[in-house]
C-alpha cells in the first residue's frame, strides 16, 4: 500500500478531503476484510449485519423488541435482518421457557467468529492511521470524530439542519 504525504492534501477543501478519506477507508477495509474472511472461510457481512451482531453479543440474550429498541429500527427491520443472520448460521433463536411467545437471540459459535474477525478488520484501519499520526494529531482526530458524531441528529429526533 502506498502511504501518501499529508502535504499532498493541503490544497483540497473539506469535501474533497472527506471523499479521499472514504476512498482510502474503503480500500483498507476491503483488503482487511479479504484477509480476515480468508482466515475464517466464512462469507463477508455488511456493516449493518456487524452492528446487529455487536448488539446481540453485547446483550448476550436479547429479544427482537429489545434489539429494535437498542438499534433504533423497526421490528420488521429486525425480523428481516435476524432471519438472514439465522439462515447464515450466525444467530440462534431460542424460545423462552417462561413465556412461549418470547424468543431470545444469541450469537452462534460462527457468529462470534465472524464478529471477531470483522471487528479486527475495522481495527486494522484505525491502527494504520495511528501508526502515522503524532500524539497531538491523534488528539485532534479524536476531537474531529466527536464533532462529526455530534453534528448529526439522533436517529429518531428528526431532520438535519441546513
C-alpha positions as CSV (number, residue, x, y, z in Angstrom):
1,X,0.0,0.0,0.0
2,X,1.2,3.4,-0.9
3,X,1.5,5.9,2.0
4,X,0.9,9.4,0.9
5,X,2.3,12.5,2.5
6,X,-0.1,14.8,4.3
7,X,1.3,17.8,2.4
8,X,-0.4,16.3,-0.8
9,X,-3.7,17.3,0.6
10,X,-3.1,20.9,1.6
11,X,-4.9,22.3,-1.4
12,X,-8.0,20.1,-1.0
13,X,-11.2,21.5,0.5
14,X,-13.0,19.7,3.3
15,X,-15.4,17.9,0.9
16,X,-12.5,16.6,-1.3
17,X,-10.6,15.5,1.8
18,X,-13.6,13.6,3.1
19,X,-14.1,11.8,-0.2
20,X,-10.4,10.9,-0.3
21,X,-10.8,9.6,3.3
22,X,-13.8,7.5,2.3
23,X,-12.0,6.1,-0.6
24,X,-8.9,5.2,1.5
25,X,-11.2,3.7,4.2
26,X,-13.0,1.5,1.7
27,X,-9.7,0.3,0.2
28,X,-8.1,-0.6,3.5
29,X,-11.2,-2.2,4.8
30,X,-11.7,-4.2,1.7
31,X,-8.1,-5.6,2.0
32,X,-8.5,-6.3,5.7
33,X,-11.9,-7.9,5.2
34,X,-10.4,-10.2,2.5
35,X,-7.6,-11.3,4.8
36,X,-10.0,-11.9,7.7
37,X,-12.6,-13.7,5.7
38,X,-9.9,-15.9,4.1
39,X,-8.8,-16.8,7.6
40,X,-12.3,-18.0,8.7
41,X,-13.6,-19.3,5.4
42,X,-16.9,-17.6,6.3
43,X,-18.7,-15.2,4.0
44,X,-18.3,-11.4,4.5
45,X,-21.0,-9.5,6.3
46,X,-22.3,-6.0,5.8
47,X,-21.8,-3.1,8.2
48,X,-25.4,-3.4,9.2
49,X,-25.1,-7.1,10.0
50,X,-22.0,-6.2,12.0
51,X,-24.0,-3.8,14.2
52,X,-26.7,-6.4,14.7
53,X,-24.2,-9.0,15.8
54,X,-22.4,-6.4,18.0
55,X,-25.7,-5.6,19.8
56,X,-26.7,-9.2,20.2
57,X,-23.3,-10.1,21.5
58,X,-23.4,-7.1,23.9
59,X,-26.8,-8.2,25.4
60,X,-26.0,-11.9,25.2
61,X,-29.6,-12.9,25.1
62,X,-32.0,-10.3,23.6
63,X,-35.4,-10.3,22.0
64,X,-36.5,-8.8,18.7
65,X,-38.1,-5.9,20.6
66,X,-35.0,-5.2,22.7
67,X,-32.8,-5.3,19.6
68,X,-35.1,-3.0,17.7
69,X,-35.0,-0.5,20.6
70,X,-31.3,-0.7,21.0
71,X,-30.6,-0.2,17.3
72,X,-33.4,2.3,16.9
73,X,-35.0,0.4,14.0
74,X,-38.4,-1.1,13.4
75,X,-39.3,-4.6,14.5
76,X,-39.9,-5.7,10.8
77,X,-36.4,-4.5,10.0
78,X,-35.0,-6.6,12.9
79,X,-37.0,-9.6,11.8
80,X,-35.7,-9.4,8.2
81,X,-32.1,-8.9,9.3
82,X,-32.2,-11.5,12.0
83,X,-33.8,-14.1,9.7
84,X,-30.8,-13.7,7.3
85,X,-28.3,-14.0,10.2
86,X,-30.1,-17.1,11.4
87,X,-30.1,-18.5,7.8
88,X,-26.3,-17.8,7.6
89,X,-25.7,-19.6,10.9
90,X,-24.6,-16.5,12.8
91,X,-27.5,-16.2,15.2
92,X,-29.7,-18.6,17.0
93,X,-33.3,-18.1,18.2
94,X,-34.4,-20.0,21.3
95,X,-37.9,-19.9,22.7
96,X,-38.3,-18.7,26.3
97,X,-39.2,-21.5,28.8
98,X,-41.3,-18.9,30.9
99,X,-43.1,-17.2,28.0
100,X,-43.5,-19.2,24.8
101,X,-44.4,-16.1,22.9
102,X,-40.9,-14.7,23.5
103,X,-37.7,-15.7,21.7
104,X,-34.2,-15.0,22.7
105,X,-31.4,-14.2,20.2
106,X,-27.8,-15.1,20.7
107,X,-24.7,-15.5,18.6
108,X,-23.7,-18.9,17.5
109,X,-20.1,-20.0,17.5
110,X,-19.8,-18.9,13.9
111,X,-21.5,-15.6,14.8
112,X,-18.8,-15.0,17.4
113,X,-16.1,-15.9,15.0
114,X,-17.3,-13.7,12.1
115,X,-17.9,-10.8,14.6
116,X,-14.4,-11.1,16.0
117,X,-12.8,-11.2,12.5
118,X,-14.9,-8.3,11.2
119,X,-14.1,-6.2,14.3
120,X,-10.4,-7.0,13.7
121,X,-10.7,-5.7,10.1
122,X,-12.2,-2.4,11.4
123,X,-9.4,-2.1,14.0
124,X,-6.7,-2.6,11.3
125,X,-7.9,0.6,9.7
126,X,-7.6,2.8,12.7
127,X,-4.3,1.2,13.6
128,X,-3.0,2.2,10.2
129,X,-4.0,5.8,10.9
130,X,-2.5,5.7,14.5
131,X,0.9,4.4,13.2
132,X,1.3,7.5,11.0
133,X,0.0,10.1,13.5
134,X,1.7,12.0,16.3
135,X,0.1,12.1,19.7
136,X,-1.1,15.6,19.0
137,X,-2.7,14.5,15.7
138,X,-4.4,11.6,17.4
139,X,-6.0,14.1,19.9
140,X,-7.1,16.3,17.0
141,X,-8.5,13.3,15.2
142,X,-10.5,12.2,18.3
143,X,-11.9,15.7,18.5
144,X,-12.8,15.7,14.8
145,X,-14.6,12.4,15.2
146,X,-16.5,13.8,18.2
147,X,-17.5,16.8,16.1
148,X,-18.7,14.6,13.2
149,X,-20.7,12.3,15.5
150,X,-22.4,15.2,17.4
151,X,-23.2,17.0,14.1
152,X,-25.9,14.6,13.2
153,X,-29.3,14.2,14.9
154,X,-30.1,11.1,16.8
155,X,-31.8,8.6,14.5
156,X,-35.3,9.3,16.0
157,X,-35.0,13.0,16.6
158,X,-36.0,14.4,13.3
159,X,-34.3,16.0,10.3
160,X,-30.9,17.5,9.5
161,X,-30.1,21.2,10.0
162,X,-29.4,23.1,6.8
